[in-house]
């Protein structure tokens, strides 16, 4: 009787967990995609795909909508944030796991976890009320002076420093995602077998050589995993970007120009959508954000598989 009951519990648990795994990983994303596609039907009929993706006009009054400024703004801010965050996060993970004394590791680990727990709106308010002022008055004018003699870089820092622009938004985004990335990378570094590092030290390797030739190659997939999570966080961030982007539907020609992203446009305009075409266009934007996120995850997964294959040879 007892064995039969245990067997039933095991079967029930197996299929129950299996159902939720399939639902969460496959059915739910598919249902979301179908809902977004259905709600976007009117915008697809009016603008098509190519025209909606390449148009730079977003005029609710004339009901002329194009997604290019939002898509470009989303990708640019995410790319710059990852560019800033990745080396810092990896450096933090290396310091905690390989360089910091034992009594300091717990303090730094707790501090990083606390930073990850701060709501994004707090980062946005800090960026808008405090950090943007320093960017406007000190950092951005200094960058203009430094890079003005260099032809290509001078264009990147041209314009009037306002602190509400691409650069400020990307820096705050990078601050937000550093705790996530460093935590994942740190956990991956802790999985490196001690015997591998001790063997390298026994052969006369320095700490830098152990990190470069043992730790990083062994945990390449973990580092890539942290990069994926951070990219997804940056792509979908709304509140912090809403405070700092400026919400101007234009393709920024400089890092010091205001811009907007898909999430900012959705957050600011959903309550203002007073016509069916306007609302459908916002759902169309949501559909492209869903596809962009899905595409980034696929590319990142392929990159992880390629890295693992390379280091297993």
C-alpha positions in Angstrom: 0.0 0.0 0.0 2.8 2.4 1.0 4.8 1.6 -2.2 1.7 2.1 -4.4 0.9 5.4 -2.8 4.6 6.6 -3.2 4.5 5.5 -6.8 1.3 7.5 -7.4 2.9 10.6 -5.8 6.0 10.2 -7.9 3.9 9.9 -11.1 1.7 12.9 -10.2 4.8 15.0 -9.3 6.5 14.0 -12.6 3.6 15.0 -14.8 2.7 18.0 -12.8 6.2 19.5 -12.9 6.5 18.4 -16.6 3.3 20.2 -17.5 4.5 23.5 -15.9 7.9 23.1 -17.4 6.4 22.8 -20.9 3.8 25.5 -20.2 6.4 28.0 -19.0 9.1 27.2 -21.5 7.0 26.6 -24.6 3.3 27.2 -24.4 3.3 30.5 -22.5 5.7 32.3 -24.8 3.8 30.9 -27.8 0.5 32.2 -26.4 2.0 35.6 -25.8 3.3 35.8 -29.3 -0.1 34.9 -30.7 -1.8 37.6 -28.6 0.7 40.2 -29.7 0.3 39.2 -33.3 -3.5 39.3 -33.1 -3.5 42.8 -31.4 -1.0 44.0 -34.0 -3.1 43.0 -37.0 -4.5 46.4 -37.8 -1.0 48.0 -37.7 0.4 45.2 -39.9 -2.3 45.7 -42.4 -1.7 49.5 -42.6 2.1 49.6 -42.4 3.4 46.2 -43.3 6.7 45.0 -41.9 9.5 46.7 -43.9 7.8 50.1 -43.8 7.2 49.9 -40.1 10.7 48.8 -39.4 12.4 51.5 -41.6 10.1 54.5 -41.0 11.4 57.1 -38.5 8.1 59.0 -38.1 6.0 58.5 -35.0 3.1 60.9 -35.2 0.0 59.9 -33.3 -1.9 63.0 -34.6 -1.5 61.9 -38.3 -1.5 58.2 -37.3 1.8 57.6 -39.0 3.9 55.2 -37.0 7.4 53.8 -37.5 9.5 51.7 -35.1 13.0 52.5 -36.3 13.9 55.2 -33.7 12.6 53.0 -30.8 14.4 49.9 -32.0 17.7 51.7 -32.6 17.5 53.4 -29.2 16.8 50.1 -27.5 19.8 48.3 -29.2 22.2 51.2 -28.8 21.5 51.7 -25.0 21.7 48.0 -24.4 24.9 47.5 -26.3 26.7 50.4 -24.6 25.5 49.3 -21.2 26.8 45.8 -21.8 30.1 47.2 -23.1 30.5 49.2 -19.8 29.2 46.4 -17.5 30.9 43.3 -18.8 34.6 44.0 -17.9 33.6 45.6 -14.5 31.4 42.6 -13.6 34.1 40.1 -14.6 36.7 42.1 -12.7 34.5 42.1 -9.5 34.0 38.3 -9.8 37.8 37.8 -10.2 38.5 39.9 -7.2 36.0 38.2 -5.0 36.9 34.6 -5.9 40.7 34.9 -6.4 42.1 38.1 -4.8 40.0 39.2 -1.8 40.9 37.8 1.7 38.4 35.4 3.1 36.9 37.9 5.6 36.2 40.4 2.8 34.5 38.0 0.4 31.3 37.7 2.4 31.0 41.5 2.7 31.4 42.1 -1.1 29.0 39.2 -1.9 26.3 40.7 0.3 26.8 44.2 -1.0 26.4 42.9 -4.6 23.2 41.0 -3.7 21.8 44.2 -2.0 22.6 46.2 -5.2 20.7 43.6 -7.3 17.7 43.9 -5.0 17.3 47.7 -5.5 14.2 48.5 -7.6 14.9 49.9 -11.0 12.8 53.0 -10.3 15.3 53.9 -7.5 18.1 53.8 -10.0 16.1 56.0 -12.4 15.4 58.6 -9.7 19.0 58.6 -8.6 20.1 59.0 -12.2 17.6 61.8 -12.9 18.0 63.8 -9.7 21.7 63.2 -8.9 23.8 61.6 -11.6 22.4 63.5 -14.6 23.6 66.8 -13.0 27.2 65.6 -12.8 27.0 64.3 -16.3 25.6 67.6 -17.6 28.0 69.9 -15.7 31.2 67.9 -15.4 31.6 64.6 -17.3 30.0 65.3 -20.7 31.8 68.7 -21.2 35.1 67.0 -20.2 34.5 64.2 -22.7 33.8 66.8 -25.4 37.1 68.5 -24.7 39.0 65.3 -24.8 37.5 63.8 -28.0 36.9 67.0 -30.0 40.2 66.8 -31.8 39.5 63.2 -33.0 37.3 63.3 -36.1 35.0 60.3 -35.6 34.8 60.4 -31.8 34.1 64.2 -31.8 30.8 63.4 -33.6 29.8 60.9 -30.9 30.1 63.6 -28.2 28.7 66.6 -30.2 25.8 68.6 -29.1 24.6 70.4 -26.0 25.2 68.4 -22.8 21.9 67.9 -21.0 22.5 64.8 -18.9 19.2 63.3 -20.3 20.7 61.4 -23.2 22.1 58.1 -24.5 25.3 58.2 -22.5 23.7 58.8 -19.1 21.0 56.2 -19.7 23.6 53.6 -20.7 25.8 54.3 -17.7 22.9 53.9 -15.3 21.8 50.8 -17.1 25.3 49.3 -16.7 25.2 50.1 -13.0 21.9 48.2 -12.8 23.1 45.1 -14.5 26.6 44.8 -13.0 25.3 43.1 -9.8 23.4 40.4 -11.9 26.3 39.7 -14.2 28.9 39.7 -11.5 26.8 37.3 -9.3 26.4 34.8 -12.1 30.1 35.0 -13.1 31.2 34.7 -9.5 29.1 31.5 -9.0 30.6 30.1 -12.2 34.2 30.9 -10.9 33.4 29.1 -7.7 32.6 25.9 -9.6 36.2 25.6 -10.9 37.8 22.5 -9.3 40.4 23.5 -6.7 42.7 20.8 -7.9 43.0 22.5 -11.3 44.1 25.8 -9.8 46.4 24.2 -7.2 48.0 22.2 -10.0 48.7 25.4 -12.0 50.1 27.1 -8.9 52.3 24.1 -8.3 53.7 24.4 -11.8 54.7 28.0 -11.0 51.7 29.9 -12.6 50.9 33.3 -11.3 47.4 34.4 -10.2 46.8 36.2 -13.5 47.9 33.1 -15.5 45.5 30.9 -13.4 42.6 33.3 -14.1 43.5 33.7 -17.8 44.3 30.1 -18.6 42.2 28.1 -16.2 39.3 29.9 -14.6 38.0 31.9 -17.6 38.2 29.1 -20.2 36.6 26.6 -17.7 33.7 29.0 -17.0 33.2 30.5 -20.5 29.7 29.3 -20.7 28.9 30.7 -17.2 30.3 34.1 -18.3 28.1 34.0 -21.4 25.1 33.1 -19.3 25.6 36.1 -17.1 25.9 38.2 -20.3 22.6 36.8 -21.5 20.7 37.6 -18.3 22.1 41.1 -18.2 21.2 41.7 -21.9 17.7 40.6 -21.2 17.5 42.9 -18.2 18.8 45.9 -20.2 16.5 45.2 -23.2 13.4 45.1 -21.0 14.2 47.9 -18.6 11.5 50.6 -18.4 11.5 52.8 -15.4 15.1 53.9 -15.2 15.2 54.5 -19.0 12.0 56.5 -18.8 13.6 59.0 -16.4 16.8 59.4 -18.4 16.2 58.9 -22.1 14.2 62.1 -22.8 11.4 60.2 -24.7 12.2 61.8 -28.1 11.4 59.5 -31.0 14.5 60.1 -33.1 17.6 58.2 -34.1 20.4 59.7 -32.0 23.4 61.0 -34.0 25.4 61.6 -30.8 25.7 60.0 -27.4 24.6 63.4 -25.9 21.2 63.5 -27.7 17.8 62.4 -26.1 16.2 59.3 -27.5 13.6 56.7 -26.7 13.3 52.9 -26.5 10.5 50.5 -27.1 9.7 50.0 -23.4 9.7 53.8 -22.8 7.3 54.4 -25.7 5.0 51.7 -24.4 5.0 52.9 -20.8 4.4 56.5 -21.8 1.8 56.1 -24.6 -0.4 53.1 -23.8 -2.8 55.3 -21.7 -2.8 57.9 -24.5 -3.7 55.6 -27.3 -7.1 56.8 -28.2 -7.6 55.2 -31.6 -7.5 51.5 -32.7 -4.5 52.1 -35.0 -2.5 53.9 -32.4 -3.1 51.0 -29.9 -2.4 48.4 -32.5 0.9 50.1 -33.4 2.0 49.9 -29.7 1.2 46.2 -29.7 3.2 46.0 -32.9 6.2 47.6 -31.0 5.7 45.0 -28.2 5.8 42.2 -30.8 9.1 43.5 -32.1 10.5 43.7 -28.6 9.5 40.1 -28.0 11.1 39.0 -31.2 14.3 41.0 -30.5 14.6 39.5 -27.0 14.0 36.0 -28.4 16.5 36.5 -31.2 19.2 37.8 -28.7 18.6 34.7 -26.5 18.9 32.4 -29.5 22.2 34.0 -30.6 23.5 33.9 -27.1 22.7 30.3 -26.7 24.4 29.5 -30.0 27.4 31.4 -28.8 27.5 29.4 -25.5 27.4 26.1 -27.4 30.2 27.3 -29.6 32.3 28.4 -26.7 31.7 25.1 -24.9 32.6 23.1 -28.0 35.8 25.1 -28.4 37.1 24.7 -24.9 36.2 21.0 -24.7 38.5 20.2 -27.6 
